[in-house]
Amino acid sequence: MSKLVLDPAVFADAAIAPDTRMVNDAIVKVLSAIPDRWATPLPEIRAARLAGKGVFPLAPESPRATAETIPGPRGPVPVRIYKPDGAPRGVYFHIHGGGWTLGSARENEALLDRIAANCGLAVVSVDYALAPEVPYPAGPDDCEAAALWLVKEAKARFGTERFAIGGESGGATLAVATLVRLRDRHGLSPFSAAVLTAGCYDLRLTPSVRNWGDLPLVLNTRDIQFFVDNYLRLEGKADDPDVSPLLARLKGLPRALFIVGGRDPLVDDTLFMANAWAAAGNGTELEVYPGGCHVFIAFPGTIADQALKRIDGYLAEF
């Protein structure tokens, strides 16, 4: 099924709800007060985010969550596992965002706890290696290893072999790369659905990224280039399909729900990828939320509530 009819009115200022404007204005105000966000060492930024001091709200620790490690290509890979009430009806394999530089499963606690509770799914979120200390291909290698571990262990661990995959921002990028790697390297297509939120699918930078400018609405052009430079510090090129999955062969991938906000610098990435996904013959659904900032589902507001309900419904059906 493909639902790609897009009303241009979703991009009109008049379509933006007052509470969405308030959230966006608050984010810009906070980030504009920081002269140079990247002058602080990255380990300090990561620690501050884990302490709830970043722009993204940090939820209390979930009683559903446990942390463990699995074998990876460069050593143990941490994963965070969330259990639903009762026997899982499937497993959601999650890959967090953060420009391949920041982020963690723990910082997505509210979203992942919600999916476990509302959708009856076990959730496995992978804490892959972060750049620039451990750049490409370490991140996607870890995600590939974790996905293979899940496919092998799920029946014994969770009593199911029904899988969905998803991620936000750089995590959505890695989710698509993981699907392509499993198909091409291992002859596996174990995932039957994907939820892809605000991904960066073309690291050559799409027009919406290039033309965004300096406005710090979560991300700006400089931030995205900074993340790309970190990720590709040692090897990998932006025109490699393993790096920019918009360039990959997408045929035979699972049905997917694409979500993006209308005020996201990466909006073109989602619009381009959703159309490429559908053109490859995959089931495709696209939702653009008026005025939504980058990964707006992490912030309070009516559009976040709407999108989260949409995700719940999608994952309840797969």
N, C-alpha and C positions, 0 to 999 in steps of 0.2 A: 504494500500500500504506500502510495506517495501523496502527501498533502503539501504541495509547495506553492499554492496560490498565496501570494504576498500582497497585501493591500499597502500601497505607499503611505497611507494615512498613519501607519504605525510609527513612521519617522517624523511626523509633524509635531511641532511644539505643543499644539493644542491637545494632543493625545496623551501628554505626560501628566500623570496624576500629581496633585499637590504634595503628597507625602514622598513621592519619588524625587521631586525637585528638592525637598528638604534634605533627604538622605544625600543626594548628590552634592548639594551645597555644603553640607557638613564635612563630607570627605575632602572636597577641594580646599576648604578652609584649613582643615587639619594638616593636609599634606603641603599646602602652600607655605605654611609656617616653618617648614624644614628647608633650609637653604640648599642642601645637597644630600639627598637621601642616601647616596652611595658613598658618602665620606666616612660613615660608620663601618667598622669592620663587619663582614658578613656574619661571623659567629655571634657577634653581639646582637645583630638584627634578628637572627634566628632565635636566640635566647629570649629576647624581648617579646617576640611573637608567641613563644610558648608560655610566657608569663602573662599573656593577655594584654600586652602593651602595644600591639600593632594596630593597624587600621581595621583589620578583620576581627570581629568579636570572637572571644574564646569561650566555648560552652564549658560547664562543669564536666568533670570526668564521668563517663557513662558506666553504670554498674554492669552493663552488658559486655564491656570491652575487656579483652585480655591481650597482652603483648607476648610475642614469641619471635623466634628467628627460624628461618629456613635456609637450606644450602643455596648458595649463589655462586656465580662464576668467579668472584673475587673474594669470597668468604661469606659469612652469614649475612642474610638480608632480613631486617626486621619487618614483621607484619603485625597488624593490629586486627583482631578478629572480634566481631560483634555477633552475639547469638540472639535470635528472635525468641519469642515465647512459643514453646512447643517445638515440634520437629520442623526444620527448615524446608520450605517448598522449593528452594533453589539457593544459589549463591551469587551474590553481587561482588564482582572483582573490581575494586576501586583504585584509581591512581590519582593522587592529589596534585594540585597545581602549585605554582610558585616560580614560574619561569625557569624550571629545572635547576634553580639556585636556592630557593627558599621552600618552606612548607613542610608539612608532615601529616601523617594520618591523624594524629591527636588534634591538630588544628581544624579537622573536619568532623569533630565529635558529634555536633548537633545533627548534621546531615546524615551521618552514618548510623547513629542511634535511631533516627527517625525511620530510615529505610528498613532497618531490622525490625522495629516495632510495628510499622504500618504495613509492610509488604510481606512479612513472614519469611524474610530471607536472612541467611547468614551473610555477613559482609566480611570480606578480606581486603584490607587496604595495605598497600606495599610502601614501605619507606625506602625508596630507591636511592642510590648514590647521587649526591648533589654536586653540581658545578659551582665554581670553577675548580675546586679542589680535585674533584673526580668527574671530569667532563665526559661528553659523548665519546664512546658508545656505552659507558657504564650504566647510565640511567635506563635506557631501553633494554640492555642486557639483563639487569635486575628484574625488570617488569616481565620480560620473557621467561626468566627462570621461575618467577613466582607464579605465573600463569600455568606453566608446565607442572609445577608442584601441585597446584590446585586441581588440575585435570586428573593427576595421578592419585591424589589423596582424598578427593571430595567424598567419594562413596563411603569410605571408611570413617572419615571425620564428620561428615554432615548428613550422610544418608541420602545423598542426591547427586545427580550428574547433570543438573539443569543449571546453566550459567548465563549470567548477563555481565556486561562490562561497562565501565564508565569512568569519567573523570572531568575535571574542570581545568580550563586554561591549558597550561603545559601538560597537565594530566590527561586531557582529552587528546592532545597530540600523541602522547605515549600510548594511549589506549588504541588508537588507530594503528600505530606502528606495531603494537603487540599483535593485533588481529592479523596484520599482513605477514609478520614474521612467523606466527604459528601456521598459517596457511602455506607459505612458501618454503619454510625451512623444515617443517615437521609434518606437513600434510594434514594438519588438524584444523577443524573449524568447530570448536566446542561451544562457542558462544552464540546464543540465539537472539540476543537483543543487546543494544548499546544505548547509553544515555551520554551524550557528548555536549558539554556546556562550555561555550565561549573558548573553543580551542584556537591555538595558533598552528594552522595547518600548512603555512607557506612561510618558511623562515627567510625567504628573499624579501619579505615584507609586502603585504597587499596594499592597495591604494589607501584604504581607510587608516592603516597604520602610518604610512608615509605622510599622509596629509593631516594627521591629528594635531601635531604640534606639542606645545608645552603644558597644556592644561592637565594638572595631576588628578584626574578623576579615576583613582586607583592606579591606572597606568597612563603613561604618555609615550610618545615616540621614542624618546631617549631611553626610557625604562626597558621597552621591548628590545631595542638594539643592544642594550647592556646585557639582557638575559641571553640573547642569541650569541653574543660574543663570549659569554661565560661558557655556554653549552658547547660551542664549537672551538674551544680554546686550543685544543691539541690536534684534533682531526675531525673529519666530517665536513661536508659542504652543504650549503643551503639548497643546492639544486639536486641533492641526493634524495630519492624517494623515501629512504629510511629516516631521513631528517625532516623532510617536508612531505608529509603523507598525502597532501593534495596531488602530488605528482606520482603517487603510487598507482598500481593497477588495483582497482577497488572491487572488481567483479567477485561475486561469491561471498561478500561480507554480510554480516547479519543486518536485520532491520535496525534502524537507528532513529532516535529522537534527538534533534538538534535544538539547543536552546541558546539564545543570545539576547542581550539588551540592545536597544536602539542607540544608546549612547556609550557603546563599547568600542574602543579603538580597533578591536579585532572583529568587528561585525562583518567585514567582507570575507574573512576567513570562513566563518560559518555559512554565509550565503553561498560562497563558491563551493565549499565542501558538500553542503547539502545537495546542491544541484549535481555535482559530480557523482555523489553517492547514488542518487536516483538514476542518473544516466547509465550507471554501471548495472542497473537492474535490481538494486537493493531496495527494500522497503524503507521509505524515508518520510519522516514527519519533521516539520520545521515550525518553531515558535519564536517570534521576535516580540519582545516586551517593550512597550514604549518608554523611552527614557532610561531604561535599565543601564546601570554602569557595568563595568567588568565584574563578572561573577556576582551579579546582584543578588543571587539566591543566598549569599552569606550575610546579607544585611536585612534589617527589619523593613517591612513595608508590604503594601497590598500586592505588588507584582511578584515579590518573593513568595508570598503565600500562594498565589495563583500557580506559579511555576513549580513549587514544591508539591502542590496537589497534583499537578500534571505528571510529575515524575512518579509520584506514588501510584497513580493510576496506570501509568505505562509499565512499571515494574510489577504491578499486581497482575498484569495480563499475560506476560511473556511465557 
